[in-house]
Amino acid sequence: MSDHALTIVAWIAIAAMFAGLEIVALSSRRRLAGIGGALRSIGGAPVGRLVLALAWMWLGWHVFAR
Amino acid sequence: MRRLALPAGIGIALAVVGSFTTAFTTGSEVVTAVAIAAFVSASLVATRRRPIAGRAPKPAGGERTELAKRAPSPGRGILVWVVAAGVAIAFELSNYFLSPRYAHPTVSYFLSTAAGHQWSRGILFAAWLTLGGYLVSR
């Protein structure tokens, strides 16, 4: 298997990990926060809100502009 | 519903205009900069309207409301998401510093490929704006 294929498989595994965590969160009756709850928690503090805002801006600029 | 009409209209217009642009051009920079400026403006307005933490009125008798009892406590179950994000970021960085780029694709590789067509670029732009709207509304 080439490095390219191996890396893509690893990315798929990481995406599956996120999807799995979300499914576990949905079925855990709020014991584990979902991705929305995690973002709300991080955005609850001013520093967290700033980090999320900067990350969003960087993502857009990186993907669409540069 | 009417409150959402204006931002949704602006978002759709930006996504449509953004779909006609190409990365590394003045047009794409202008459209993205307009979206970021709108996000910053909306964030500032939302921050002014948001009640200051800790100053919310407490329920009578000092009892926690039923809703508050059912809601997850802040930070609960967040650690697993932080660890998962750390794994993804570490893998992204390791790929970024390895070469050749084709053998070790980063998230940018997938996103650039996905944004290669006009329609997919419009959808990605709309998804990015929706995420921004979600962050502002929280």
N, CA and C atoms of all chains as a GROMACS GRO file, in nm:
protein
  612
    1MET      N    1   0.085  -0.120   0.000
    1MET     CA    2   0.000   0.000   0.000
    1MET      C    3   0.089   0.126   0.000
    2SER      N    4   0.057   0.221  -0.085
    2SER     CA    5   0.140   0.342  -0.096
    2SER      C    6   0.118   0.435   0.025
    3ASP      N    7   0.212   0.528   0.042
    3ASP     CA    8   0.199   0.625   0.152
    3ASP      C    9   0.071   0.706   0.136
    4HIS      N   10   0.038   0.741   0.012
    4HIS     CA   11  -0.083   0.820  -0.017
    4HIS      C   12  -0.207   0.745   0.032
    5ALA      N   13  -0.216   0.617  -0.004
    5ALA     CA   14  -0.332   0.538   0.035
    5ALA      C   15  -0.337   0.519   0.186
    6LEU      N   16  -0.220   0.495   0.247
    6LEU     CA   17  -0.214   0.477   0.393
    6LEU      C   18  -0.262   0.602   0.466
    7THR      N   19  -0.218   0.719   0.416
    7THR     CA   20  -0.257   0.844   0.480
    7THR      C   21  -0.407   0.867   0.467
    8ILE      N   22  -0.461   0.834   0.352
    8ILE     CA   23  -0.606   0.852   0.332
    8ILE      C   24  -0.684   0.758   0.425
    9VAL      N   25  -0.634   0.634   0.440
    9VAL     CA   26  -0.699   0.540   0.532
    9VAL      C   27  -0.696   0.596   0.675
   10ALA      N   28  -0.582   0.654   0.713
   10ALA     CA   29  -0.570   0.713   0.847
   10ALA      C   30  -0.668   0.829   0.865
   11TRP      N   31  -0.684   0.912   0.761
   11TRP     CA   32  -0.781   1.023   0.769
   11TRP      C   33  -0.923   0.970   0.782
   12ILE      N   34  -0.952   0.863   0.710
   12ILE     CA   35  -1.087   0.802   0.720
   12ILE      C   36  -1.109   0.751   0.863
   13ALA      N   37  -1.003   0.691   0.922
   13ALA     CA   38  -1.013   0.640   1.059
   13ALA      C   39  -1.039   0.756   1.157
   14ILE      N   40  -0.972   0.870   1.134
   14ILE     CA   41  -0.992   0.986   1.222
   14ILE      C   42  -1.135   1.040   1.207
   15ALA      N   43  -1.182   1.046   1.083
   15ALA     CA   44  -1.321   1.091   1.060
   15ALA      C   45  -1.420   0.996   1.126
   16ALA      N   46  -1.391   0.865   1.118
   16ALA     CA   47  -1.479   0.766   1.181
   16ALA      C   48  -1.477   0.780   1.332
   17MET      N   49  -1.359   0.817   1.387
   17MET     CA   50  -1.348   0.838   1.532
   17MET      C   51  -1.441   0.953   1.575
   18PHE      N   52  -1.441   1.063   1.498
   18PHE     CA   53  -1.528   1.177   1.530
   18PHE      C   54  -1.675   1.137   1.519
   19ALA      N   55  -1.708   1.065   1.412
   19ALA     CA   56  -1.848   1.022   1.393
   19ALA      C   57  -1.889   0.927   1.506
   20GLY      N   58  -1.797   0.836   1.543
   20GLY     CA   59  -1.826   0.742   1.653
   20GLY      C   60  -1.847   0.814   1.785
   21LEU      N   61  -1.763   0.914   1.812
   21LEU     CA   62  -1.778   0.991   1.935
   21LEU      C   63  -1.914   1.061   1.939
   22GLU      N   64  -1.956   1.115   1.824
   22GLU     CA   65  -2.084   1.184   1.820
   22GLU      C   66  -2.199   1.085   1.845
   23ILE      N   67  -2.187   0.965   1.788
   23ILE     CA   68  -2.291   0.863   1.809
   23ILE      C   69  -2.295   0.822   1.956
   24VAL      N   70  -2.177   0.802   2.015
   24VAL     CA   71  -2.170   0.767   2.158
   24VAL      C   72  -2.232   0.879   2.241
   25ALA      N   73  -2.202   1.004   2.204
   25ALA     CA   74  -2.255   1.119   2.279
   25ALA      C   75  -2.407   1.123   2.271
   26LEU      N   76  -2.460   1.096   2.152
   26LEU     CA   77  -2.606   1.100   2.134
   26LEU      C   78  -2.675   0.992   2.216
   27SER      N   79  -2.608   0.876   2.232
   27SER     CA   80  -2.671   0.766   2.304
   27SER      C   81  -2.631   0.762   2.451
   28SER      N   82  -2.550   0.860   2.496
   28SER     CA   83  -2.502   0.855   2.635
   28SER      C   84  -2.591   0.933   2.731
   29ARG      N   85  -2.703   0.983   2.682
   29ARG     CA   86  -2.796   1.061   2.766
   29ARG      C   87  -2.725   1.174   2.839
   30ARG      N   88  -2.648   1.253   2.760
   30ARG     CA   89  -2.584   1.375   2.808
   30ARG      C   90  -2.464   1.352   2.900
   31ARG      N   91  -2.423   1.226   2.920
   31ARG     CA   92  -2.302   1.206   3.002
   31ARG      C   93  -2.179   1.256   2.925
   32LEU      N   94  -2.183   1.239   2.792
   32LEU     CA   95  -2.076   1.289   2.706
   32LEU      C   96  -2.134   1.395   2.614
   33ALA      N   97  -2.067   1.509   2.607
   33ALA     CA   98  -2.116   1.618   2.521
   33ALA      C   99  -2.097   1.581   2.375
   34GLY      N  100  -2.190   1.621   2.290
   34GLY     CA  101  -2.175   1.605   2.146
   34GLY      C  102  -2.084   1.715   2.093
   35ILE      N  103  -2.063   1.716   1.963
   35ILE     CA  104  -1.974   1.817   1.906
   35ILE      C  105  -2.032   1.958   1.927
   36GLY      N  106  -2.166   1.969   1.922
   36GLY     CA  107  -2.230   2.098   1.945
   36GLY      C  108  -2.211   2.143   2.090
   37GLY      N  109  -2.227   2.048   2.184
   37GLY     CA  110  -2.208   2.079   2.326
   37GLY      C  111  -2.064   2.116   2.355
   38ALA      N  112  -1.971   2.046   2.286
   38ALA     CA  113  -1.829   2.077   2.307
   38ALA      C  114  -1.798   2.218   2.258
   39LEU      N  115  -1.853   2.254   2.141
   39LEU     CA  116  -1.831   2.389   2.089
   39LEU      C  117  -1.893   2.493   2.181
   40ARG      N  118  -2.013   2.461   2.235
   40ARG     CA  119  -2.079   2.554   2.328
   40ARG      C  120  -1.994   2.574   2.453
   41SER      N  121  -1.937   2.462   2.505
   41SER     CA  122  -1.854   2.471   2.626
   41SER      C  123  -1.730   2.554   2.601
   42ILE      N  124  -1.664   2.526   2.487
   42ILE     CA  125  -1.541   2.601   2.454
   42ILE      C  126  -1.576   2.748   2.430
   43GLY      N  127  -1.688   2.773   2.362
   43GLY     CA  128  -1.728   2.910   2.332
   43GLY      C  129  -1.789   2.982   2.451
   44GLY      N  130  -1.807   2.910   2.562
   44GLY     CA  131  -1.863   2.972   2.682
   44GLY      C  132  -1.768   3.070   2.747
   45ALA      N  133  -1.638   3.047   2.729
   45ALA     CA  134  -1.537   3.138   2.784
   45ALA      C  135  -1.493   3.235   2.675
   46PRO      N  136  -1.463   3.360   2.712
   46PRO     CA  137  -1.420   3.458   2.610
   46PRO      C  138  -1.300   3.411   2.528
   47VAL      N  139  -1.203   3.348   2.596
   47VAL     CA  140  -1.084   3.301   2.523
   47VAL      C  141  -1.122   3.191   2.424
   48GLY      N  142  -1.209   3.100   2.467
   48GLY     CA  143  -1.254   2.992   2.380
   48GLY      C  144  -1.329   3.047   2.259
   49ARG      N  145  -1.412   3.150   2.285
   49ARG     CA  146  -1.488   3.212   2.175
   49ARG      C  147  -1.392   3.275   2.073
   50LEU      N  148  -1.289   3.338   2.125
   50LEU     CA  149  -1.189   3.403   2.038
   50LEU      C  150  -1.114   3.298   1.955
   51VAL      N  151  -1.076   3.187   2.021
   51VAL     CA  152  -1.004   3.080   1.951
   51VAL      C  153  -1.090   3.021   1.838
   52LEU      N  154  -1.220   2.996   1.870
   52LEU     CA  155  -1.311   2.940   1.768
   52LEU      C  156  -1.329   3.038   1.652
   53ALA      N  157  -1.341   3.168   1.685
   53ALA     CA  158  -1.359   3.269   1.581
   53ALA      C  159  -1.236   3.276   1.490
   54LEU      N  160  -1.118   3.275   1.552
   54LEU     CA  161  -0.994   3.281   1.473
   54LEU      C  162  -0.977   3.156   1.387
   55ALA      N  163  -1.014   3.040   1.444
   55ALA     CA  164  -1.004   2.914   1.369
   55ALA      C  165  -1.099   2.918   1.248
   56TRP      N  166  -1.220   2.972   1.268
   56TRP     CA  167  -1.317   2.981   1.158
   56TRP      C  168  -1.264   3.074   1.048
   57MET      N  169  -1.210   3.188   1.089
   57MET     CA  170  -1.157   3.284   0.991
   57MET      C  171  -1.040   3.223   0.913
   58TRP      N  172  -0.949   3.157   0.986
   58TRP     CA  173  -0.832   3.097   0.921
   58TRP      C  174  -0.878   2.992   0.820
   59LEU      N  175  -0.975   2.907   0.859
   59LEU     CA  176  -1.024   2.801   0.771
   59LEU      C  177  -1.077   2.860   0.640
   60GLY      N  178  -1.161   2.962   0.651
   60GLY     CA  179  -1.219   3.024   0.532
   60GLY      C  180  -1.114   3.086   0.443
   61TRP      N  181  -1.022   3.159   0.504
   61TRP     CA  182  -0.918   3.226   0.425
   61TRP      C  183  -0.830   3.123   0.356
   62HIS      N  184  -0.795   3.016   0.430
   62HIS     CA  185  -0.706   2.912   0.381
   62HIS      C  186  -0.770   2.835   0.264
   63VAL      N  187  -0.898   2.803   0.277
   63VAL     CA  188  -0.963   2.720   0.175
   63VAL      C  189  -1.007   2.802   0.055
   64PHE      N  190  -1.063   2.921   0.078
   64PHE     CA  191  -1.125   2.994  -0.032
   64PHE      C  192  -1.038   3.105  -0.091
   65ALA      N  193  -0.950   3.162  -0.011
   65ALA     CA  194  -0.873   3.276  -0.062
   65ALA      C  195  -0.729   3.238  -0.096
   66ARG      N  196  -0.663   3.166  -0.007
   66ARG     CA  197  -0.519   3.138  -0.025
   66ARG      C  198  -0.489   2.989  -0.022
   67MET      N  199  -3.812   3.384   1.282
   67MET     CA  200  -3.794   3.346   1.142
   67MET      C  201  -3.751   3.466   1.058
   68ARG      N  202  -3.820   3.581   1.081
   68ARG     CA  203  -3.785   3.701   1.004
   68ARG      C  204  -3.646   3.750   1.042
   69ARG      N  205  -3.608   3.722   1.169
   69ARG     CA  206  -3.476   3.762   1.218
   69ARG      C  207  -3.363   3.692   1.140
   70LEU      N  208  -3.394   3.569   1.094
   70LEU     CA  209  -3.294   3.489   1.022
   70LEU      C  210  -3.289   3.521   0.873
   71ALA      N  211  -3.393   3.588   0.823
   71ALA     CA  212  -3.405   3.608   0.678
   71ALA      C  213  -3.288   3.690   0.622
   72LEU      N  214  -3.253   3.799   0.689
   72LEU     CA  215  -3.146   3.886   0.638
   72LEU      C  216  -3.010   3.816   0.637
   73PRO      N  217  -2.965   3.757   0.755
   73PRO     CA  218  -2.836   3.689   0.751
   73PRO      C  219  -2.834   3.570   0.654
   74ALA      N  220  -2.947   3.498   0.644
   74ALA     CA  221  -2.952   3.384   0.552
   74ALA      C  222  -2.941   3.433   0.407
   75GLY      N  223  -3.008   3.544   0.377
   75GLY     CA  224  -3.001   3.601   0.242
   75GLY      C  225  -2.860   3.645   0.208
   76ILE      N  226  -2.796   3.713   0.303
   76ILE     CA  227  -2.657   3.758   0.280
   76ILE      C  228  -2.566   3.636   0.261
   77GLY      N  229  -2.588   3.533   0.344
   77GLY     CA  230  -2.506   3.412   0.336
   77GLY      C  231  -2.521   3.343   0.202
   78ILE      N  232  -2.645   3.331   0.154
   78ILE     CA  233  -2.669   3.265   0.025
   78ILE      C  234  -2.605   3.347  -0.088
   79ALA      N  235  -2.620   3.479  -0.080
   79ALA     CA  236  -2.561   3.565  -0.184
   79ALA      C  237  -2.409   3.550  -0.185
   80LEU      N  238  -2.348   3.548  -0.066
   80LEU     CA  239  -2.203   3.534  -0.058
   80LEU      C  240  -2.157   3.398  -0.112
   81ALA      N  241  -2.235   3.293  -0.078
   81ALA     CA  242  -2.199   3.158  -0.124
   81ALA      C  243  -2.206   3.150  -0.276
   82VAL      N  244  -2.308   3.214  -0.334
   82VAL     CA  245  -2.324   3.213  -0.480
   82VAL      C  246  -2.207   3.289  -0.544
   83VAL      N  247  -2.179   3.410  -0.491
   83VAL     CA  248  -2.068   3.489  -0.546
   83VAL      C  249  -1.936   3.413  -0.526
   84GLY      N  250  -1.919   3.353  -0.407
   84GLY     CA  251  -1.797   3.279  -0.377
   84GLY      C  252  -1.776   3.160  -0.469
   85SER      N  253  -1.886   3.100  -0.515
   85SER     CA  254  -1.874   2.983  -0.603
   85SER      C  255  -1.816   3.021  -0.740
   86PHE      N  256  -1.828   3.150  -0.776
   86PHE     CA  257  -1.775   3.194  -0.906
   86PHE      C  258  -1.628   3.234  -0.899
   87THR      N  259  -1.572   3.235  -0.778
   87THR     CA  260  -1.433   3.279  -0.764
   87THR      C  261  -1.338   3.159  -0.764
   88THR      N  262  -1.211   3.188  -0.779
   88THR     CA  263  -1.106   3.085  -0.774
   88THR      C  264  -1.003   3.130  -0.670
   89ALA      N  265  -0.948   3.031  -0.596
   89ALA     CA  266  -0.847   3.065  -0.495
   89ALA      C  267  -0.729   3.138  -0.557
   90PHE      N  268  -0.663   3.218  -0.479
   90PHE     CA  269  -0.545   3.296  -0.520
   90PHE      C  270  -0.581   3.406  -0.622
   91THR      N  271  -0.705   3.455  -0.615
   91THR     CA  272  -0.743   3.568  -0.700
   91THR      C  273  -0.796   3.679  -0.611
   92THR      N  274  -0.799   3.801  -0.663
   92THR     CA  275  -0.850   3.914  -0.585
   92THR      C  276  -0.996   3.892  -0.551
   93GLY      N  277  -1.072   3.837  -0.646
   93GLY     CA  278  -1.215   3.814  -0.623
   93GLY      C  279  -1.240   3.725  -0.502
   94SER      N  280  -1.165   3.613  -0.494
   94SER     CA  281  -1.184   3.522  -0.381
   94SER      C  282  -1.145   3.588  -0.249
   95GLU      N  283  -1.040   3.669  -0.254
   95GLU     CA  284  -0.997   3.738  -0.131
   95GLU      C  285  -1.102   3.838  -0.085
   96VAL      N  286  -1.162   3.911  -0.182
   96VAL     CA  287  -1.263   4.011  -0.146
   96VAL      C  288  -1.387   3.943  -0.086
   97VAL      N  289  -1.436   3.837  -0.151
   97VAL     CA  290  -1.557   3.769  -0.102
   97VAL      C  291  -1.532   3.710   0.036
   98THR      N  292  -1.417   3.645   0.055
   98THR     CA  293  -1.386   3.586   0.186
   98THR      C  294  -1.370   3.695   0.292
   99ALA      N  295  -1.307   3.806   0.254
   99ALA     CA  296  -1.288   3.916   0.349
   99ALA      C  297  -1.423   3.977   0.388
  100VAL      N  298  -1.515   3.989   0.293
  100VAL     CA  299  -1.650   4.042   0.324
  100VAL      C  300  -1.720   3.948   0.424
  101ALA      N  301  -1.709   3.816   0.400
  101ALA     CA  302  -1.772   3.719   0.491
  101ALA      C  303  -1.711   3.730   0.631
  102ILE      N  304  -1.580   3.744   0.639
  102ILE     CA  305  -1.513   3.755   0.770
  102ILE      C  306  -1.554   3.886   0.838
  103ALA      N  307  -1.564   3.994   0.761
  103ALA     CA  308  -1.605   4.123   0.819
  103ALA      C  309  -1.748   4.113   0.874
  104ALA      N  310  -1.837   4.046   0.799
  104ALA     CA  311  -1.975   4.028   0.845
  104ALA      C  312  -1.977   3.945   0.973
  105PHE      N  313  -1.891   3.842   0.979
  105PHE     CA  314  -1.883   3.755   1.098
  105PHE      C  315  -1.836   3.836   1.220
  106VAL      N  316  -1.733   3.917   1.200
  106VAL     CA  317  -1.680   3.998   1.311
  106VAL      C  318  -1.786   4.097   1.360
  107SER      N  319  -1.856   4.163   1.265
  107SER     CA  320  -1.961   4.258   1.302
  107SER      C  321  -2.073   4.188   1.381
  108ALA      N  322  -2.118   4.074   1.329
  108ALA     CA  323  -2.226   4.000   1.397
  108ALA      C  324  -2.181   3.952   1.534
  109SER      N  325  -2.053   3.911   1.545
  109SER     CA  326  -2.000   3.865   1.675
  109SER      C  327  -1.999   3.978   1.776
  110LEU      N  328  -1.961   4.098   1.731
  110LEU     CA  329  -1.956   4.213   1.822
  110LEU      C  330  -2.096   4.249   1.870
  111VAL      N  331  -2.193   4.246   1.779
  111VAL     CA  332  -2.332   4.276   1.817
  111VAL      C  333  -2.382   4.170   1.915
  112ALA      N  334  -2.354   4.040   1.885
  112ALA     CA  335  -2.399   3.931   1.972
  112ALA      C  336  -2.335   3.940   2.109
  113THR      N  337  -2.207   3.980   2.116
  113THR     CA  338  -2.137   3.991   2.244
  113THR      C  339  -2.199   4.101   2.329
  114ARG      N  340  -2.240   4.211   2.266
  114ARG     CA  341  -2.302   4.321   2.340
  114ARG      C  342  -2.437   4.280   2.397
  115ARG      N  343  -2.509   4.196   2.321
  115ARG     CA  344  -2.643   4.155   2.364
  115ARG      C  345  -2.640   4.043   2.466
  116ARG      N  346  -2.527   3.967   2.469
  116ARG     CA  347  -2.519   3.849   2.556
  116ARG      C  348  -2.514   3.891   2.702
  117PRO      N  349  -2.594   3.828   2.792
  117PRO     CA  350  -2.587   3.863   2.934
  117PRO      C  351  -2.452   3.824   2.992
  118ILE      N  352  -2.404   3.904   3.088
  118ILE     CA  353  -2.274   3.876   3.149
  118ILE      C  354  -2.286   3.752   3.236
  119ALA      N  355  -2.190   3.658   3.221
  119ALA     CA  356  -2.194   3.532   3.295
  119ALA      C  357  -2.194   3.558   3.445
  120GLY      N  358  -2.279   3.483   3.516
  120GLY     CA  359  -2.283   3.495   3.662
  120GLY      C  360  -2.382   3.600   3.710
  121ARG      N  361  -2.440   3.677   3.617
  121ARG     CA  362  -2.536   3.779   3.657
  121ARG      C  363  -2.680   3.741   3.624
  122ALA      N  364  -2.699   3.618   3.580
  122ALA     CA  365  -2.835   3.574   3.548
  122ALA      C  366  -2.913   3.560   3.678
  123PRO      N  367  -3.041   3.597   3.679
  123PRO     CA  368  -3.120   3.587   3.801
  123PRO      C  369  -3.133   3.442   3.847
  124LYS      N  370  -3.116   3.420   3.980
  124LYS     CA  371  -3.127   3.284   4.034
  124LYS      C  372  -3.273   3.252   4.062
  125PRO      N  373  -3.313   3.124   4.049
  125PRO     CA  374  -3.451   3.089   4.079
  125PRO      C  375  -3.482   3.109   4.227
  126ALA      N  376  -3.610   3.136   4.255
  126ALA     CA  377  -3.651   3.163   4.392
  126ALA      C  378  -3.619   3.045   4.482
  127GLY      N  379  -3.573   3.073   4.606
  127GLY     CA  380  -3.544   2.967   4.703
  127GLY      C  381  -3.408   2.903   4.682
  128GLY      N  382  -3.334   2.946   4.583
  128GLY     CA  383  -3.200   2.892   4.560
  128GLY      C  384  -3.198   2.752   4.504
  129GLU      N  385  -3.315   2.697   4.469
  129GLU     CA  386  -3.321   2.561   4.413
  129GLU      C  387  -3.283   2.563   4.266
  130ARG      N  388  -3.218   2.458   4.221
  130ARG     CA  389  -3.188   2.446   4.078
  130ARG      C  390  -3.316   2.407   4.007
  131THR      N  391  -3.338   2.467   3.893
  131THR     CA  392  -3.458   2.434   3.817
  131THR      C  393  -3.443   2.294   3.757
  132GLU      N  394  -3.556   2.238   3.716
  132GLU     CA  395  -3.554   2.103   3.658
  132GLU      C  396  -3.470   2.101   3.531
  133LEU      N  397  -3.479   2.212   3.453
  133LEU     CA  398  -3.403   2.222   3.328
  133LEU      C  399  -3.254   2.224   3.357
  134ALA      N  400  -3.216   2.300   3.460
  134ALA     CA  401  -3.074   2.310   3.496
  134ALA      C  402  -3.020   2.176   3.545
  135LYS      N  403  -3.106   2.097   3.614
  135LYS     CA  404  -3.060   1.967   3.663
  135LYS      C  405  -3.033   1.871   3.548
  136ARG      N  406  -3.115   1.885   3.441
  136ARG     CA  407  -3.101   1.792   3.328
  136ARG      C  408  -2.988   1.832   3.235
  137ALA      N  409  -2.953   1.960   3.234
  137ALA     CA  410  -2.849   2.007   3.142
  137ALA      C  411  -2.712   1.958   3.186
  138PRO      N  412  -2.624   1.922   3.091
  138PRO     CA  413  -2.490   1.877   3.130
  138PRO      C  414  -2.411   1.993   3.189
  139SER      N  415  -2.329   1.962   3.288
  139SER     CA  416  -2.250   2.068   3.350
  139SER      C  417  -2.144   2.114   3.250
  140PRO      N  418  -2.105   2.243   3.259
  140PRO     CA  419  -2.007   2.295   3.162
  140PRO      C  420  -1.878   2.215   3.166
  141GLY      N  421  -1.828   2.181   3.050
  141GLY     CA  422  -1.700   2.110   3.043
  141GLY      C  423  -1.712   1.959   3.056
  142ARG      N  424  -1.831   1.911   3.086
  142ARG     CA  425  -1.848   1.767   3.106
  142ARG      C  426  -1.835   1.693   2.972
  143GLY      N  427  -1.750   1.593   2.970
  143GLY     CA  428  -1.735   1.514   2.849
  143GLY      C  429  -1.663   1.585   2.737
  144ILE      N  430  -1.595   1.694   2.768
  144ILE     CA  431  -1.528   1.772   2.665
  144ILE      C  432  -1.389   1.716   2.638
  145LEU      N  433  -1.330   1.651   2.740
  145LEU     CA  434  -1.192   1.604   2.730
  145LEU      C  435  -1.172   1.511   2.610
  146VAL      N  436  -1.268   1.422   2.586
  146VAL     CA  437  -1.252   1.328   2.474
  146VAL      C  438  -1.246   1.403   2.341
  147TRP      N  439  -1.323   1.513   2.331
  147TRP     CA  440  -1.321   1.592   2.207
  147TRP      C  441  -1.189   1.666   2.192
  148VAL      N  442  -1.135   1.712   2.304
  148VAL     CA  443  -1.004   1.781   2.301
  148VAL      C  444  -0.896   1.682   2.257
  149VAL      N  445  -0.902   1.558   2.312
  149VAL     CA  446  -0.803   1.455   2.275
  149VAL      C  447  -0.818   1.420   2.127
  150ALA      N  448  -0.944   1.403   2.081
  150ALA     CA  449  -0.967   1.369   1.939
  150ALA      C  450  -0.916   1.480   1.848
  151ALA      N  451  -0.942   1.605   1.885
  151ALA     CA  452  -0.894   1.718   1.805
  151ALA      C  453  -0.742   1.721   1.806
  152GLY      N  454  -0.681   1.688   1.921
  152GLY     CA  455  -0.535   1.684   1.932
  152GLY      C  456  -0.475   1.580   1.839
  153VAL      N  457  -0.539   1.462   1.832
  153VAL     CA  458  -0.492   1.355   1.742
  153VAL      C  459  -0.498   1.403   1.597
  154ALA      N  460  -0.611   1.466   1.560
  154ALA     CA  461  -0.628   1.512   1.422
  154ALA      C  462  -0.526   1.621   1.388
  155ILE      N  463  -0.504   1.713   1.481
  155ILE     CA  464  -0.409   1.823   1.456
  155ILE      C  465  -0.267   1.769   1.446
  156ALA      N  466  -0.232   1.673   1.535
  156ALA     CA  467  -0.097   1.614   1.531
  156ALA      C  468  -0.074   1.542   1.399
  157PHE      N  469  -0.175   1.469   1.351
  157PHE     CA  470  -0.162   1.397   1.223
  157PHE      C  471  -0.151   1.496   1.107
  158GLU      N  472  -0.231   1.602   1.114
  158GLU     CA  473  -0.227   1.708   1.011
  158GLU      C  474  -0.086   1.769   1.004
  159LEU      N  475  -0.030   1.802   1.121
  159LEU     CA  476   0.103   1.864   1.124
  159LEU      C  477   0.211   1.768   1.074
  160SER      N  478   0.200   1.638   1.114
  160SER     CA  479   0.302   1.542   1.068
  160SER      C  480   0.297   1.530   0.916
  161ASN      N  481   0.176   1.530   0.859
  161ASN     CA  482   0.164   1.523   0.712
  161ASN      C  483   0.216   1.650   0.647
  162TYR      N  484   0.192   1.763   0.713
  162TYR     CA  485   0.234   1.893   0.657
  162TYR      C  486   0.386   1.898   0.642
  163PHE      N  487   0.457   1.841   0.741
  163PHE     CA  488   0.604   1.850   0.738
  163PHE      C  489   0.670   1.735   0.662
  164LEU      N  490   0.591   1.632   0.626
  164LEU     CA  491   0.647   1.522   0.546
  164LEU      C  492   0.634   1.555   0.398
  165SER      N  493   0.721   1.498   0.318
  165SER     CA  494   0.711   1.522   0.175
  165SER      C  495   0.730   1.389   0.101
  166PRO      N  496   0.687   1.374  -0.021
  166PRO     CA  497   0.618   1.476  -0.101
  166PRO      C  498   0.474   1.497  -0.056
  167ARG      N  499   0.416   1.612  -0.094
  167ARG     CA  500   0.281   1.648  -0.050
  167ARG      C  501   0.178   1.545  -0.094
  168TYR      N  502   0.196   1.491  -0.216
  168TYR     CA  503   0.097   1.397  -0.267
  168TYR      C  504   0.091   1.270  -0.181
  169ALA      N  505   0.209   1.226  -0.132
  169ALA     CA  506   0.213   1.102  -0.054
  169ALA      C  507   0.153   1.121   0.086
  170HIS      N  508   0.153   1.247   0.134
  170HIS     CA  509   0.102   1.274   0.269
  170HIS      C  510   0.001   1.388   0.264
  171PRO      N  511  -0.118   1.360   0.212
  171PRO     CA  512  -0.217   1.467   0.196
  171PRO      C  513  -0.266   1.523   0.330
  172THR      N  514  -0.281   1.656   0.334
  172THR     CA  515  -0.336   1.722   0.453
  172THR      C  516  -0.485   1.751   0.428
  173VAL      N  517  -0.550   1.810   0.526
  173VAL     CA  518  -0.691   1.846   0.511
  173VAL      C  519  -0.707   1.943   0.395
  174SER      N  520  -0.609   2.032   0.379
  174SER     CA  521  -0.613   2.128   0.269
  174SER      C  522  -0.624   2.058   0.133
  175TYR      N  523  -0.554   1.947   0.120
  175TYR     CA  524  -0.556   1.871  -0.005
  175TYR      C  525  -0.699   1.828  -0.038
  176PHE      N  526  -0.768   1.773   0.064
  176PHE     CA  527  -0.906   1.727   0.042
  176PHE      C  528  -0.999   1.845   0.013
  177LEU      N  529  -0.981   1.953   0.092
  177LEU     CA  530  -1.069   2.068   0.074
  177LEU      C  531  -1.047   2.136  -0.061
  178SER      N  532  -0.920   2.146  -0.102
  178SER     CA  533  -0.892   2.206  -0.233
  178SER      C  534  -0.951   2.122  -0.345
  179THR      N  535  -0.940   1.990  -0.330
  179THR     CA  536  -0.998   1.901  -0.431
  179THR      C  537  -1.150   1.917  -0.434
  180ALA      N  538  -1.208   1.922  -0.312
  180ALA     CA  539  -1.354   1.934  -0.302
  180ALA      C  540  -1.403   2.067  -0.356
  181ALA      N  541  -1.322   2.172  -0.341
  181ALA     CA  542  -1.363   2.305  -0.386
  181ALA      C  543  -1.323   2.330  -0.532
  182GLY      N  544  -1.288   2.226  -0.602
  182GLY     CA  545  -1.240   2.241  -0.739
  182GLY      C  546  -1.349   2.274  -0.840
  183HIS      N  547  -1.473   2.238  -0.810
  183HIS     CA  548  -1.584   2.267  -0.902
  183HIS      C  549  -1.665   2.385  -0.849
  184GLN      N  550  -1.734   2.454  -0.939
  184GLN     CA  551  -1.810   2.572  -0.897
  184GLN      C  552  -1.920   2.534  -0.796
  185TRP      N  553  -1.994   2.427  -0.826
  185TRP     CA  554  -2.106   2.390  -0.738
  185TRP      C  555  -2.057   2.344  -0.600
  186SER      N  556  -1.946   2.266  -0.600
  186SER     CA  557  -1.896   2.216  -0.471
  186SER      C  558  -1.833   2.330  -0.390
  187ARG      N  559  -1.773   2.426  -0.461
  187ARG     CA  560  -1.716   2.543  -0.392
  187ARG      C  561  -1.829   2.624  -0.326
  188GLY      N  562  -1.941   2.638  -0.397
  188GLY     CA  563  -2.056   2.709  -0.341
  188GLY      C  564  -2.110   2.639  -0.217
  189ILE      N  565  -2.118   2.506  -0.222
  189ILE     CA  566  -2.169   2.430  -0.107
  189ILE      C  567  -2.073   2.443   0.011
  190LEU      N  568  -1.941   2.432  -0.016
  190LEU     CA  569  -1.842   2.446   0.092
  190LEU      C  570  -1.847   2.586   0.153
  191PHE      N  571  -1.863   2.687   0.067
  191PHE     CA  572  -1.870   2.825   0.115
  191PHE      C  573  -1.993   2.841   0.205
  192ALA      N  574  -2.107   2.784   0.160
  192ALA     CA  575  -2.231   2.792   0.240
  192ALA      C  576  -2.213   2.720   0.373
  193ALA      N  577  -2.145   2.603   0.371
  193ALA     CA  578  -2.122   2.527   0.495
  193ALA      C  579  -2.034   2.606   0.591
  194TRP      N  580  -1.932   2.672   0.535
  194TRP     CA  581  -1.842   2.753   0.618
  194TRP      C  582  -1.919   2.870   0.681
  195LEU      N  583  -2.004   2.935   0.602
  195LEU     CA  584  -2.084   3.047   0.653
  195LEU      C  585  -2.183   2.998   0.759
  196THR      N  586  -2.242   2.880   0.737
  196THR     CA  587  -2.336   2.825   0.834
  196THR      C  588  -2.267   2.799   0.967
  197LEU      N  589  -2.145   2.744   0.960
  197LEU     CA  590  -2.066   2.720   1.082
  197LEU      C  591  -2.039   2.854   1.152
  198GLY      N  592  -2.005   2.956   1.075
  198GLY     CA  593  -1.982   3.088   1.133
  198GLY      C  594  -2.107   3.143   1.200
  199GLY      N  595  -2.221   3.125   1.134
  199GLY     CA  596  -2.347   3.170   1.192
  199GLY      C  597  -2.378   3.098   1.322
  200TYR      N  598  -2.348   2.967   1.324
  200TYR     CA  599  -2.368   2.889   1.446
  200TYR      C  600  -2.280   2.941   1.560
  201LEU      N  601  -2.154   2.971   1.528
  201LEU     CA  602  -2.062   3.022   1.631
  201LEU      C  603  -2.109   3.157   1.684
  202VAL      N  604  -2.161   3.242   1.596
  202VAL     CA  605  -2.209   3.373   1.639
  202VAL      C  606  -2.332   3.359   1.729
  203SER      N  607  -2.420   3.264   1.694
  203SER     CA  608  -2.546   3.251   1.767
  203SER      C  609  -2.528   3.187   1.904
  204ARG      N  610  -2.414   3.122   1.930
  204ARG     CA  611  -2.393   3.055   2.060
  204ARG      C  612  -2.351   3.153   2.166
   0.00000   0.00000   0.00000
